[in-house]
Amino acid sequence: MSLGRGPFAYGDRVQLTGPKGRLSTVTLREGGELHSHHGVLRHADIVGQPDGSVLVNSHGSEYLALRPLLRDFVMSMPRGAAIVYPKDAAQILAQADVFPGCVVVEAGVGSGALSLWLLRAIGPTGRLVSFERRGEFADVARANVETFLGESPASWQIVEGDLAEELPRAVEQASVDRVVLDMLAPWECIDVAADALVPGGVLVCYVATATQLSRVAEYLRATGAFTDPESSETMVRGWHVEGLAVRPDHRMVAHTGFLISARRLAPGAVPPDVRRRALKKPSYADEDVEVWTPGAVGDREITDKNLRKRVREAQRAADAKLREAGGSESDQSPA
Ligand SMILES: C[S@@+](CC[C@H](N)C(=O)[O-])C[C@H]1O[C@@H](n2cnc3c(N)ncnc32)[C@H](O)[C@@H]1O
C-alpha cells in the first residue's frame, strides 16, 4: 500500500470514472479485475501508473483513475447515521481551530465522517476521544476509519456510552482543547463539556434544525461558562463554468445543518455581554424535547436490519484493507 501519493500500488483505493461518468471504487489486489458490460479492467494494469492516469479496458473503454480524496471517501462510505458533510466539516475545523497536537472530544461518532477530518487535523501528536452511545454505529465508524487510514490510529479512542455519563470518567477536568457535539440533544451534554474544556477552549455544536439551534444558544448563555455563542450555516453553491456559460449550478445541497460555537470562560469570569443576557435557566420544558425527536424534525431513523447491513458492509471494507496492509492476499472481485 502506498502513502497516498506516487504511482498506484496494491492495497490502494482507486476511484475509476468510466464510460458515461460512472464511478467505481476498487482496492487494488493481485489478480483483481473490474468487470462491467464495457469490458474488463485488470488491477495489474493500474498498478505502477501515476495518480490521474487514463487506462483502457479489454473493450477499449477508457477509465480515469484517481485516489479518492477524503471528501470523496466520506460521501461514499457505509453510513449508520447521517454524516457531517465536507463543507460543514471544514467549517468545524476552522471554527473550533483544531490544530496538530490538539486534544479533541467528539460525540456522537455516528458513521465516523467527522472523526476522519478531526484525526487528520490533530495529526499523530493529538488525541481524539469519540463517544457513541450505539455500539453498532461505533462499529461502522471504526470500520470506516480503518478502511480510509489502513489502521485505527493510536491518537484515536472510541468510548461507547452516553457522553453525559462517560465524559467525566474518560478525561480529566479542564484538559480538553475542543469539544464537538453532533447529536440530537447537545444541551444535555453542555455541562460536562464545560467541565472538560480548558479555559479558552472551544465548543462547537452541529444541529439540524433552528429549534435545536435556539435551545443550544439559550442553554449556553444560561451556564454563564461560555462566551456569547456565534451561529452560522454554510452554503456551498457550485458553478458551471464553460466558455460563456458561466452560472450557478441548477442543483445544490441547500441545507445540512447549523453550527453554533462558543469559548469556555475562565472559572468565575463574567464578561459584560454575558452579564447582559444571562438567563436563570433554559426556558424549555422536557415536553418540548419531544418536538425535536428525529421523526418530528423529519429525520428518518435507520432500521435495525438496515443498520446491521451497513455494519457488515463497513466491516468487509475494513477487513479487506487490513488484510492488504498485512500483506496477505484474498479472493478478487470488483468493488
Ligand atoms: C448524526 S450522528 C453523528 C455523525 C457523525 N458526526 C459523522 O460525521 O459521521 C449522531 C450520533 O450521535 C449519537 N448520540 C446521540 N446522543 C449521544 C450522546 N448523548 N452520547 C453519545 N452519543 C450520542 C447517536 O447515536 C448518533 O450515532
The ligand as an SDF file (V2000), in Angstrom:
LIG
                    3D

 27 29  0  0  0  0  0  0  0  0999 V2000
  -25.7110   12.4720   13.2760 C   0  0  0  0  0  0  0  0  0  0  0  0
  -24.8470   11.2180   14.0920 S   0  0  0  0  0  0  0  0  0  0  0  0
  -23.1550   11.7630   14.1120 C   0  0  0  0  0  0  0  0  0  0  0  0
  -22.4990   11.7070   12.7380 C   0  0  0  0  0  0  0  0  0  0  0  0
  -21.0050   11.9060   12.7600 C   0  0  0  0  0  0  0  0  0  0  0  0
  -20.6490   13.2050   13.2810 N   0  0  0  0  0  0  0  0  0  0  0  0
  -20.4210   11.7040   11.3810 C   0  0  0  0  0  0  0  0  0  0  0  0
  -19.9420   12.6900   10.7780 O   0  0  0  0  0  0  0  0  0  0  0  0
  -20.4230   10.5710   10.8660 O   0  0  0  0  0  0  0  0  0  0  0  0
  -25.3340   11.4360   15.7530 C   0  0  0  0  0  0  0  0  0  0  0  0
  -24.8420   10.3180   16.6480 C   0  0  0  0  0  0  0  0  0  0  0  0
  -24.8530   10.7660   17.9840 O   0  0  0  0  0  0  0  0  0  0  0  0
  -25.1280    9.6620   18.8200 C   0  0  0  0  0  0  0  0  0  0  0  0
  -25.5350   10.2580   20.1040 N   0  0  0  0  0  0  0  0  0  0  0  0
  -26.6330   10.9990   20.3510 C   0  0  0  0  0  0  0  0  0  0  0  0
  -26.6260   11.4380   21.6150 N   0  0  0  0  0  0  0  0  0  0  0  0
  -25.4820   10.9700   22.1840 C   0  0  0  0  0  0  0  0  0  0  0  0
  -24.9070   11.0920   23.4890 C   0  0  0  0  0  0  0  0  0  0  0  0
  -25.5090   11.7970   24.4470 N   0  0  0  0  0  0  0  0  0  0  0  0
  -23.7250   10.4690   23.7330 N   0  0  0  0  0  0  0  0  0  0  0  0
  -23.1180    9.7510   22.7620 C   0  0  0  0  0  0  0  0  0  0  0  0
  -23.6140    9.6110   21.5090 N   0  0  0  0  0  0  0  0  0  0  0  0
  -24.7820   10.2120   21.2270 C   0  0  0  0  0  0  0  0  0  0  0  0
  -26.1910    8.9070   18.0480 C   0  0  0  0  0  0  0  0  0  0  0  0
  -26.2770    7.5580   18.4480 O   0  0  0  0  0  0  0  0  0  0  0  0
  -25.6900    9.0590   16.6030 C   0  0  0  0  0  0  0  0  0  0  0  0
  -24.8690    7.9880   16.2230 O   0  0  0  0  0  0  0  0  0  0  0  0
  1  2  1  0
  2  3  1  0
  2 10  1  0
  3  4  1  0
  4  5  1  0
  5  6  1  0
  5  7  1  0
  7  8  2  0
  7  9  1  0
 10 11  1  0
 11 12  1  0
 11 26  1  0
 12 13  1  0
 13 14  1  0
 13 24  1  0
 14 15  1  0
 14 23  1  0
 15 16  2  0
 16 17  1  0
 17 18  1  0
 17 23  2  0
 18 19  1  0
 18 20  2  0
 20 21  1  0
 21 22  2  0
 22 23  1  0
 24 25  1  0
 24 26  1  0
 26 27  1  0
M  CHG  2   2   1   9  -1
M  END
$$$$
